[in-house]
Amino acid sequence: MITIKKITAQDTYPIRLEVLRKNIPLPFQFNGDLDDTTFHLGAFNNDKLISVSSYMKESNNLFNGSQYQLRGMATLVEYQGKGVGKLMLENAISIIEEKNIDFLWCNARISAVNFYEKLGFKTVGEIFQINYVGEHYAMVKKLKNR
Ligand SMILES: CC(C)(COP(=O)(O)OP(=O)(O)OC[C@H]1O[C@@H](n2cnc3c(N)ncnc32)[C@H](O)[C@@H]1OP(=O)(O)O)[C@@H](O)C(=O)NCCC(=O)NCCS
């Protein structure tokens, strides 16, 4: 059974490293990881952590209003495509909506744009490069009642 729980920044690091930082010499610890307003979610298959994501009160000039940024979204390869990431992100959206935040945004790898679109995110602005990782789009989801 899959359950979604709040986890610590430290808990996210092994999956960030394995899924998002393999052969990529960028930090796996993010500014804001330990901020009071930040929270981290994990998806567990029974007791095994299989997917992680982090949510930070960080604003992007592209958007006007209160904002959270999604970072470090990653599901272990053998569990991808089974609905786990979607379940975790839906959970996060509910938590952020309760905080009366206007937008959730992220910098999405091109390969993940469809995943975010299925959850109601839209691409904004021009495609841009992040060193070592490749092309990205800023994507945003307007939150309920905002
Ligand atoms: C992108 C990622 C986080 C999605 O997590 P996941 O647990 O595999 O996603 P889910 O199984 O919940 O997918 C939900 C839906 O999106 C689709 N989807 C998932 N990943 C996708 C992708 N990369 N491209 C297109 N569609 C995708 C699924 O098929 C599913 O569609 P459905 O609802 O019609 O069945 C995961 O594949 C991953 O860790 N990828 C590598 C790291 C990465 O790119 N992270 C994002 C950085 S911005």
The ligand as a Tripos MOL2 file, in Angstrom:
@<TRIPOS>MOLECULE
LIG
   48    50     1     0     0
SMALL
NO_CHARGES

@<TRIPOS>ATOM
      1 C1          8.6860   12.6860  -13.3590 C.3       1 LIG1
      2 C2          8.4620   11.7390  -12.1760 C.3       1 LIG1
      3 C3          8.7390   12.4570  -10.8910 C.3       1 LIG1
      4 C4          6.9900   11.3030  -12.2020 C.3       1 LIG1
      5 O1          6.7460   10.4580  -11.0740 O.3       1 LIG1
      6 P1          5.9710    9.0780  -11.2670 P.3       1 LIG1
      7 O2          5.7510    8.5060   -9.9240 O.co2     1 LIG1
      8 O3          6.6900    8.2700  -12.2700 O.co2     1 LIG1
      9 O4          4.6140    9.6340  -11.9110 O.3       1 LIG1
     10 P2          3.1430    8.9750  -11.9550 P.3       1 LIG1
     11 O5          3.2710    7.5160  -12.2050 O.co2     1 LIG1
     12 O6          2.3660    9.4150  -10.7800 O.co2     1 LIG1
     13 O7          2.5640    9.6780  -13.2480 O.3       1 LIG1
     14 C5          1.3320   10.3870  -13.3070 C.3       1 LIG1
     15 C6          0.9740   10.5340  -14.7640 C.3       1 LIG1
     16 O8          2.0180   11.2140  -15.4780 O.3       1 LIG1
     17 C7          2.5580   10.3510  -16.4890 C.3       1 LIG1
     18 N1          4.0150   10.5290  -16.4810 N.ar      1 LIG1
     19 C8          4.8590   10.2760  -15.4720 C.ar      1 LIG1
     20 N2          6.1200   10.6050  -15.8190 N.ar      1 LIG1
     21 C9          6.0370   11.0500  -17.0690 C.ar      1 LIG1
     22 C10         6.9930   11.5360  -17.9810 C.ar      1 LIG1
     23 N3          8.2790   11.6540  -17.6590 N.pl3     1 LIG1
     24 N4          6.5550   11.9240  -19.2190 N.ar      1 LIG1
     25 C11         5.2500   11.8160  -19.5370 C.ar      1 LIG1
     26 N5          4.2950   11.3740  -18.7120 N.ar      1 LIG1
     27 C12         4.6850   11.0060  -17.4990 C.ar      1 LIG1
     28 C13         2.1690    8.9520  -16.0880 C.3       1 LIG1
     29 O9          2.1070    8.1000  -17.1980 O.3       1 LIG1
     30 C14         0.8220    9.1850  -15.4620 C.3       1 LIG1
     31 O10        -0.1710    9.3320  -16.4390 O.3       1 LIG1
     32 P3         -1.6820    8.8120  -16.2130 P.3       1 LIG1
     33 O11        -2.1790    9.5450  -14.9810 O.co2     1 LIG1
     34 O12        -2.3750    9.1910  -17.4720 O.co2     1 LIG1
     35 O13        -1.5720    7.3380  -15.9930 O.co2     1 LIG1
     36 C15         9.3270   10.4710  -12.2700 C.3       1 LIG1
     37 O14         9.0850    9.8310  -13.4690 O.3       1 LIG1
     38 C16        10.8200   10.7260  -12.0990 C.2       1 LIG1
     39 O15        11.3450   10.6650  -10.9760 O.2       1 LIG1
     40 N6         11.5430   11.0080  -13.2090 N.am      1 LIG1
     41 C17        12.9650   11.2520  -13.1640 C.3       1 LIG1
     42 C18        13.3120   12.5190  -12.3920 C.3       1 LIG1
     43 C19        12.6020   13.7330  -12.9440 C.2       1 LIG1
     44 O16        12.6010   13.9850  -14.1300 O.2       1 LIG1
     45 N7         12.0060   14.5040  -12.0200 N.am      1 LIG1
     46 C20        11.3130   15.7270  -12.3560 C.3       1 LIG1
     47 C21        12.3230   16.8130  -12.4440 C.3       1 LIG1
     48 S1         11.5500   18.3550  -12.9620 S.3       1 LIG1
@<TRIPOS>BOND
     1     1     2 1
     2     2     3 1
     3     2     4 1
     4     2    36 1
     5     4     5 1
     6     5     6 1
     7     6     7 2
     8     6     8 1
     9     6     9 1
    10     9    10 1
    11    10    11 2
    12    10    12 1
    13    10    13 1
    14    13    14 1
    15    14    15 1
    16    15    16 1
    17    15    30 1
    18    16    17 1
    19    17    18 1
    20    17    28 1
    21    18    19 ar
    22    18    27 ar
    23    19    20 ar
    24    20    21 ar
    25    21    22 ar
    26    21    27 ar
    27    22    23 1
    28    22    24 ar
    29    24    25 ar
    30    25    26 ar
    31    26    27 ar
    32    28    29 1
    33    28    30 1
    34    30    31 1
    35    31    32 1
    36    32    33 2
    37    32    34 1
    38    32    35 1
    39    36    37 1
    40    36    38 1
    41    38    39 2
    42    38    40 1
    43    40    41 1
    44    41    42 1
    45    42    43 1
    46    43    44 2
    47    43    45 1
    48    45    46 1
    49    46    47 1
    50    47    48 1
@<TRIPOS>SUBSTRUCTURE
     1 LIG1         1 GROUP 0 **** ****
